Amino acid sequence: MFHSNPRENQELKNRSGMDQTCNENKRRLEQLENLVEAHTRTERHLEQHSDIASEEQIKRAEELQKIREDQIEHLEDIIAYGENVNNDELKNLERNYEYTKGYMNHNLEHMDDETLNKTKEKQEHRKEQMEFYKRNKN
């Protein structure tokens, strides 16, 4: 809702921007919490069941842990220092796309339908974003 008073209009716009930033940070914190919980569960699982897991399973779990650690660090940086710190979005998208592609190739038969569909959807979105960045980079 806009008012005839320009100062009130600007305050509403500023508040809207703050609300958006607040919501983005809330989602980032939730994502960070989920990543930390998944990392902790996997770490615990590795400690408890490394004697029965195959070497390949352990290696893949360690790779996944490294990906999660990188994502955790990235989210912490964004939350602490803002969106544009060390921001090479195209590079991040390409890296995440390749990691997820490898994960899907390795674990396709073990993924439930919902997770598989969400992952495919996310990959398609990453692909679209990469194409957008490449078109607009030049």
Backbone torsions as a table, in degrees:
resi	resn	phi	psi	omega
1	MET	NA	127.6	-178.9
2	PHE	-105.8	146.4	-178.6
3	HIS	-109.8	165.5	178.3
4	SER	-74.9	-17.4	-179.7
5	ASN	-82.8	117.0	-178.0
6	PRO	-59.7	-34.8	179.7
7	ARG	-64.7	-41.8	178.0
8	GLU	-65.0	-39.5	176.8
9	ASN	-58.9	-45.4	-179.4
10	GLN	-65.1	-40.3	178.2
11	GLU	-61.7	-40.8	177.7
12	LEU	-64.3	-42.7	178.3
13	LYS	-62.9	-44.0	179.3
14	ASN	-62.8	-43.4	179.5
15	ARG	-63.0	-40.1	178.2
16	SER	-61.0	-43.7	177.8
17	GLY	-63.5	-39.4	178.6
18	MET	-66.8	-39.3	177.8
19	ASP	-62.0	-42.4	179.4
20	GLN	-63.6	-45.0	178.2
21	THR	-61.8	-41.5	178.9
22	CYS	-61.9	-44.5	178.7
23	ASN	-65.2	-40.2	178.0
24	GLU	-62.3	-44.6	179.4
25	ASN	-66.1	-35.3	177.0
26	LYS	-62.6	-44.7	178.0
27	ARG	-64.5	-39.4	178.7
28	ARG	-63.9	-41.7	178.5
29	LEU	-63.7	-40.1	177.0
30	GLU	-64.3	-42.1	178.8
31	GLN	-64.7	-41.7	177.8
32	LEU	-61.1	-44.8	178.4
33	GLU	-60.1	-44.8	178.9
34	ASN	-62.2	-42.2	179.1
35	LEU	-64.0	-43.7	-179.9
36	VAL	-64.6	-41.5	178.4
37	GLU	-64.0	-43.7	178.9
38	ALA	-64.2	-40.5	178.5
39	HIS	-62.0	-44.4	-179.5
40	THR	-64.9	-44.0	178.9
41	ARG	-61.3	-44.6	-179.8
42	THR	-65.4	-41.4	178.6
43	GLU	-60.8	-44.9	178.2
44	ARG	-62.9	-42.2	179.7
45	HIS	-62.8	-42.0	178.1
46	LEU	-62.1	-41.7	179.7
47	GLU	-65.3	-41.6	-174.4
48	GLN	-81.1	-30.4	-170.4
49	HIS	-124.1	16.1	-178.8
50	SER	-64.9	-22.0	180.0
51	ASP	-74.3	-21.8	-178.9
52	ILE	-107.8	-9.6	179.7
53	ALA	-84.1	150.9	177.9
54	SER	-75.4	162.0	179.2
55	GLU	-60.9	-37.5	179.0
56	GLU	-65.1	-41.6	178.3
57	GLN	-64.2	-41.3	179.3
58	ILE	-65.4	-43.3	179.2
59	LYS	-61.0	-45.0	179.9
60	ARG	-64.6	-39.9	178.0
61	ALA	-63.1	-39.7	178.4
62	GLU	-66.9	-38.3	175.7
63	GLU	-62.5	-44.5	179.0
64	LEU	-62.7	-39.1	178.0
65	GLN	-62.2	-41.0	179.3
66	LYS	-63.8	-41.7	177.3
67	ILE	-60.5	-46.3	179.9
68	ARG	-62.4	-41.0	179.1
69	GLU	-61.8	-40.8	177.1
70	ASP	-64.4	-42.6	179.4
71	GLN	-65.9	-39.5	178.1
72	ILE	-61.9	-46.8	179.9
73	GLU	-61.8	-42.0	179.6
74	HIS	-62.7	-46.2	178.9
75	LEU	-63.6	-40.6	178.0
76	GLU	-60.0	-42.4	178.4
77	ASP	-62.6	-44.6	-179.8
78	ILE	-63.2	-44.6	-178.7
79	ILE	-64.7	-41.8	-176.2
80	ALA	-78.3	-40.6	-169.5
81	TYR	-117.1	-6.7	178.7
82	GLY	107.1	168.5	-172.0
83	GLU	-62.9	-36.3	-167.3
84	ASN	-96.3	9.3	179.2
85	VAL	-69.2	126.4	-179.7
86	ASN	45.4	44.9	-170.7
87	ASN	-92.1	106.0	168.5
88	ASP	-123.7	81.4	-171.7
89	GLU	-59.6	-40.2	-179.7
90	LEU	-61.4	-45.3	178.9
91	LYS	-60.6	-43.6	178.8
92	ASN	-63.3	-43.7	179.2
93	LEU	-62.5	-44.9	-179.8
94	GLU	-62.7	-43.1	179.9
95	ARG	-64.0	-47.7	-179.9
96	ASN	-64.5	-36.3	178.3
97	TYR	-62.1	-46.9	-178.9
98	GLU	-67.5	-42.8	178.3
99	TYR	-60.2	-46.6	-178.3
100	THR	-67.0	-37.9	177.5
101	LYS	-60.0	-45.2	177.9
102	GLY	-64.1	-41.4	179.0
103	TYR	-62.1	-44.3	-179.6
104	MET	-64.9	-43.1	179.6
105	ASN	-61.2	-36.6	-176.4
106	HIS	-79.9	-31.8	-171.2
107	ASN	-118.3	14.7	-174.8
108	LEU	-53.5	-45.5	-176.3
109	GLU	-72.8	-13.1	-179.4
110	HIS	-101.5	-4.1	-176.2
111	MET	-88.6	136.8	175.3
112	ASP	-74.8	162.5	-173.8
113	ASP	-59.0	-42.6	-177.7
114	GLU	-63.8	-47.0	179.5
115	THR	-63.5	-42.6	179.2
116	LEU	-60.9	-46.4	-179.6
117	ASN	-64.4	-42.5	178.7
118	LYS	-64.8	-39.0	179.7
119	THR	-67.1	-42.6	177.4
120	LYS	-62.3	-41.7	179.0
121	GLU	-62.5	-43.4	179.2
122	LYS	-64.2	-40.6	178.4
123	GLN	-62.6	-42.1	179.2
124	GLU	-63.1	-40.7	178.2
125	HIS	-64.8	-41.6	177.3
126	ARG	-61.1	-42.4	179.9
127	LYS	-60.3	-45.0	178.1
128	GLU	-62.1	-42.5	179.5
129	GLN	-64.3	-41.4	179.1
130	MET	-62.1	-43.3	178.4
131	GLU	-61.5	-41.1	179.1
132	PHE	-62.4	-47.7	-179.5
133	TYR	-63.2	-39.5	-180.0
134	LYS	-66.3	-40.9	179.0
135	ARG	-65.3	-38.9	-173.4
136	ASN	-94.1	-2.5	-179.2
137	LYS	-74.5	-35.5	-175.4
138	ASN	-80.6	NA	NA
